[in-house]
């Protein structure tokens, strides 16, 4: 796997929790902080999946993708977790490939989809090194990632962006979510670095990786502006030139300035003020 990445530690720890034989609802209560920041004894897998379904339908509608369009497409989800959004995608798309760094999560994802989606439409793919997709070039129609790339090392997030373009077919689309820097990052980012250092410790690190407050801090791993992403993609042979109809979506409560030309910048309601989306068509 190459160098040990600190942000993998909580995924491995939470993944081991999912393998202990506890039921679905307990998995959500124990590891739900990984996905939607909700806690509480009343949480169930059903309610967990419903939050994902609502977001999937809202984003697909806001990006302009109709049910008829999705019904014939193969979609890759980078960062599926235990299937909070995956179930909804399998109900809407012809085929879905769920990708994640932890094999235990992918197994739970399959079980979640079997209860709340169409498991016959699901494939899984492990991102074992955190930056490479084990999929052939031009093998999917749509690539989607939500609240995943911000939790990766900067280099891994950029590499996964390149990989998303590689595996998406010509005339396909990418929909990738990133996070901008905000004033509180002056404290959050250094604190996150400290927490990730502590995660590396043999005993306390494993325990800390299951604490919600620690994971929320430790996963403040990168902040990328659109220009940062585009600058990287321009250094990759035959990558940036394959993007067309580039749209950047951001919160109306956050201004966004860019040096790149030919990009359609749009405001998106009900999006986190520090988030932005890259939605683009692939032309290879």
C-alpha positions as CSV (number, residue, x, y, z in Angstrom):
1,X,0.0,0.0,0.0
2,X,3.0,2.3,0.0
3,X,3.4,4.9,2.7
4,X,1.0,4.5,5.6
5,X,-1.7,7.2,5.3
6,X,-3.0,8.4,8.7
7,X,-6.5,9.1,7.4
8,X,-6.9,5.4,6.6
9,X,-6.8,4.5,10.3
10,X,-10.4,5.4,11.2
11,X,-11.7,3.6,8.1
12,X,-9.9,0.5,9.1
13,X,-11.1,0.8,12.7
14,X,-14.7,1.4,11.7
15,X,-14.4,-1.4,9.1
16,X,-13.4,-3.8,11.8
17,X,-16.5,-2.7,13.8
18,X,-18.7,-3.7,11.0
19,X,-17.2,-7.2,11.0
20,X,-18.1,-7.9,14.6
21,X,-21.5,-9.4,13.9
22,X,-23.5,-6.4,15.2
23,X,-26.7,-5.7,13.4
24,X,-27.2,-3.0,10.8
25,X,-28.7,-0.4,13.1
26,X,-25.8,-0.8,15.5
27,X,-23.3,-0.4,12.6
28,X,-25.0,3.0,11.8
29,X,-24.8,4.1,15.4
30,X,-21.2,3.0,15.8
31,X,-19.9,4.2,12.5
32,X,-22.4,6.8,11.3
33,X,-20.1,9.6,12.1
34,X,-18.1,8.5,9.1
35,X,-20.9,9.7,6.7
36,X,-23.4,12.2,7.9
37,X,-22.4,13.6,11.3
38,X,-25.5,12.3,13.0
39,X,-25.4,10.4,16.3
40,X,-28.0,9.0,18.7
41,X,-29.6,5.7,19.8
42,X,-32.6,6.2,17.6
43,X,-30.7,6.0,14.4
44,X,-31.5,3.1,12.1
45,X,-30.1,1.8,8.8
46,X,-33.5,2.8,7.2
47,X,-33.3,6.4,8.4
48,X,-29.6,6.5,7.4
49,X,-30.3,5.4,3.9
50,X,-33.2,7.8,3.6
51,X,-30.9,10.7,4.2
52,X,-28.8,9.5,1.3
53,X,-31.8,9.0,-1.0
54,X,-32.9,12.5,-0.4
55,X,-29.5,14.0,-1.2
56,X,-29.1,11.8,-4.3
57,X,-32.4,12.9,-5.8
58,X,-31.8,16.5,-5.0
59,X,-28.3,16.7,-6.5
60,X,-29.3,14.7,-9.6
61,X,-32.2,17.1,-10.1
62,X,-30.1,20.2,-9.5
63,X,-27.4,19.0,-11.9
64,X,-30.1,18.4,-14.5
65,X,-30.1,14.6,-14.7
66,X,-33.6,13.1,-15.2
67,X,-34.7,9.7,-14.1
68,X,-34.9,8.6,-17.8
69,X,-31.3,9.7,-18.3
70,X,-30.0,7.8,-15.2
71,X,-32.0,4.7,-16.0
72,X,-29.6,3.6,-18.8
73,X,-26.3,4.6,-17.2
74,X,-23.6,2.9,-15.3
75,X,-22.5,5.0,-12.3
76,X,-19.3,4.8,-10.2
77,X,-19.5,6.1,-6.6
78,X,-16.1,7.0,-5.1
79,X,-16.4,6.7,-1.3
80,X,-19.6,4.6,-0.9
81,X,-19.1,3.7,2.7
82,X,-21.8,1.3,3.9
83,X,-24.2,2.4,1.2
84,X,-26.0,5.5,2.4
85,X,-26.3,6.9,-1.1
86,X,-25.5,3.7,-3.0
87,X,-28.9,2.2,-2.5
88,X,-30.6,5.1,-4.1
89,X,-28.3,5.0,-7.1
90,X,-29.0,1.3,-7.7
91,X,-32.7,2.1,-7.7
92,X,-32.2,4.8,-10.4
93,X,-29.2,3.6,-12.5
94,X,-28.8,0.5,-14.7
95,X,-25.6,-0.4,-12.9
96,X,-23.6,1.0,-9.9
97,X,-20.0,0.4,-8.9
98,X,-19.3,1.2,-5.3
99,X,-15.7,2.0,-4.5
100,X,-14.1,2.4,-1.1
101,X,-10.8,1.9,0.8
102,X,-12.2,-0.7,3.2
103,X,-13.4,-4.2,2.2
104,X,-15.6,-4.5,5.3
105,X,-17.4,-1.3,4.3
106,X,-18.0,-2.7,0.8
107,X,-19.4,-5.9,2.2
108,X,-21.8,-3.9,4.4
109,X,-22.6,-1.7,1.4
110,X,-23.7,-4.8,-0.5
111,X,-25.9,-5.9,2.5
112,X,-27.4,-2.4,2.7
113,X,-28.3,-2.4,-1.0
114,X,-29.8,-5.8,-0.7
115,X,-32.3,-4.4,1.8
116,X,-32.9,-0.9,0.3
117,X,-31.8,-1.0,-3.3
118,X,-31.2,-3.3,-6.3
119,X,-28.3,-5.6,-5.4
120,X,-28.5,-7.2,-8.8
121,X,-27.3,-3.9,-10.2
122,X,-24.3,-3.5,-7.8
123,X,-20.6,-4.2,-8.1
124,X,-17.9,-3.2,-5.6
125,X,-14.3,-2.1,-6.1
126,X,-11.7,-1.6,-3.4
127,X,-9.5,1.4,-3.6
128,X,-6.6,-0.3,-1.8
129,X,-4.0,2.4,-2.1
130,X,-6.5,5.3,-1.6
131,X,-5.7,6.9,-5.0
132,X,-6.1,4.3,-7.8
133,X,-9.3,2.9,-9.2
134,X,-9.2,-0.8,-10.1
135,X,-11.4,-0.2,-13.2
136,X,-10.6,-0.2,-16.9
137,X,-10.4,3.1,-18.8
138,X,-13.7,4.4,-20.2
139,X,-15.8,1.8,-18.2
140,X,-18.5,3.9,-16.7
141,X,-21.0,6.6,-17.8
142,X,-21.1,8.7,-14.6
143,X,-18.6,9.2,-11.8
144,X,-19.9,10.6,-8.5
145,X,-18.1,11.5,-5.2
146,X,-19.6,13.3,-2.2
147,X,-17.7,14.3,1.0
148,X,-14.9,12.0,0.2
149,X,-12.2,13.9,-1.6
150,X,-11.9,16.4,1.2
151,X,-10.9,13.6,3.6
152,X,-8.0,12.4,1.4
153,X,-4.5,13.6,1.4
154,X,-4.2,16.4,-1.2
155,X,-2.2,14.2,-3.6
156,X,-4.7,11.4,-3.3
157,X,-7.7,13.6,-3.9
158,X,-6.1,15.0,-7.0
159,X,-5.1,11.5,-8.2
160,X,-8.7,10.3,-7.7
161,X,-9.9,13.3,-9.7
162,X,-7.6,12.2,-12.6
163,X,-8.8,8.6,-12.1
164,X,-12.5,9.7,-12.3
165,X,-11.8,11.2,-15.7
166,X,-9.9,8.1,-16.9
167,X,-12.6,5.6,-16.1
168,X,-15.5,7.7,-17.5
169,X,-16.5,7.1,-21.1
170,X,-16.5,9.8,-23.8
171,X,-19.9,11.7,-23.5
172,X,-20.0,10.6,-19.9
173,X,-20.0,13.0,-16.9
174,X,-18.1,13.5,-13.6
175,X,-19.7,14.9,-10.5
176,X,-17.1,15.5,-7.8
177,X,-17.4,17.3,-4.5
178,X,-14.5,19.3,-2.9
179,X,-14.1,21.7,0.0
180,X,-12.8,25.3,0.0
181,X,-10.7,27.0,2.7
182,X,-12.7,28.9,5.3
183,X,-11.5,31.2,8.2
184,X,-11.8,28.5,10.8
185,X,-9.4,26.4,8.9
186,X,-6.6,28.5,10.5
187,X,-7.3,26.3,13.5
188,X,-8.9,23.2,12.0
189,X,-6.2,22.3,9.6
190,X,-3.3,22.3,12.0
191,X,-5.4,20.5,14.6
192,X,-6.4,17.9,12.0
193,X,-2.7,17.3,11.3
194,X,-2.1,16.8,15.0
195,X,-4.9,14.3,15.3
196,X,-3.7,12.3,12.2
197,X,-0.2,12.1,13.9
198,X,-1.8,10.7,17.0
199,X,-3.7,8.1,14.9
200,X,-0.4,6.6,14.0
201,X,0.3,5.6,17.7
202,X,-0.2,1.9,18.2
203,X,-2.8,1.9,21.0
204,X,-4.2,5.3,21.6
205,X,-4.4,6.0,17.8
206,X,-6.8,3.0,17.2
207,X,-9.0,4.1,20.1
208,X,-9.0,7.8,19.0
209,X,-10.0,6.8,15.5
210,X,-13.4,5.7,16.8
211,X,-14.1,8.9,18.6
212,X,-16.4,11.1,16.6
213,X,-14.8,14.4,17.7
214,X,-11.4,13.2,16.7
215,X,-12.4,11.9,13.3
216,X,-14.2,15.1,12.5
217,X,-10.9,17.0,13.2
218,X,-8.6,14.4,11.7
219,X,-10.4,14.2,8.4
220,X,-9.8,17.9,7.7
221,X,-7.1,16.7,5.3
222,X,-7.2,19.1,2.3
223,X,-8.7,22.2,0.9
224,X,-8.8,22.5,-2.9
225,X,-10.0,25.5,-5.0
226,X,-11.2,24.9,-8.6
227,X,-8.0,26.5,-9.9
228,X,-5.9,24.0,-7.8
229,X,-7.7,21.1,-9.4
230,X,-7.4,22.5,-12.9
231,X,-3.8,23.4,-12.5
232,X,-3.1,19.8,-11.5
233,X,-5.1,18.3,-14.3
234,X,-3.3,20.5,-16.9
235,X,0.0,18.7,-15.8
236,X,-1.5,15.3,-16.7
237,X,-1.2,14.2,-20.3
238,X,-4.5,14.2,-22.2
239,X,-6.6,14.8,-19.1
240,X,-7.7,18.5,-18.8
241,X,-8.3,18.7,-22.6
242,X,-10.9,15.9,-22.3
243,X,-13.2,18.0,-20.2
244,X,-15.9,20.1,-21.8
245,X,-19.1,21.8,-20.6
246,X,-17.4,22.4,-17.3
247,X,-19.7,23.7,-14.5
248,X,-18.7,24.7,-11.0
249,X,-21.5,24.8,-8.4
250,X,-21.0,26.6,-5.1
251,X,-23.1,28.0,-2.3
252,X,-24.8,31.4,-2.8
253,X,-23.3,32.4,0.6
254,X,-19.8,32.0,-0.6
255,X,-18.1,34.0,-3.5
256,X,-15.9,32.0,-5.8
257,X,-13.2,33.6,-8.0
258,X,-11.4,31.6,-10.7
259,X,-8.5,32.2,-13.1
260,X,-9.7,29.5,-15.5
261,X,-11.6,30.6,-18.6
262,X,-14.5,28.7,-20.2
263,X,-16.1,27.6,-16.9
264,X,-19.7,28.1,-16.1
265,X,-20.0,29.1,-12.4
266,X,-23.4,28.6,-10.9
267,X,-24.9,29.0,-7.4
268,X,-26.4,25.9,-5.8
269,X,-29.0,26.1,-3.1
270,X,-28.8,24.0,0.1
271,X,-25.1,23.2,-0.3
272,X,-22.5,23.6,2.5
273,X,-20.9,27.1,2.2
274,X,-17.5,25.5,2.1
275,X,-18.3,22.9,-0.6
276,X,-18.1,23.1,-4.4
277,X,-18.9,20.7,-7.2
278,X,-17.1,20.0,-10.4
279,X,-19.5,18.7,-13.0
280,X,-18.1,18.2,-16.5
281,X,-18.6,16.2,-19.7
282,X,-15.9,13.9,-20.9
283,X,-14.7,14.0,-24.5
284,X,-11.9,11.6,-25.3
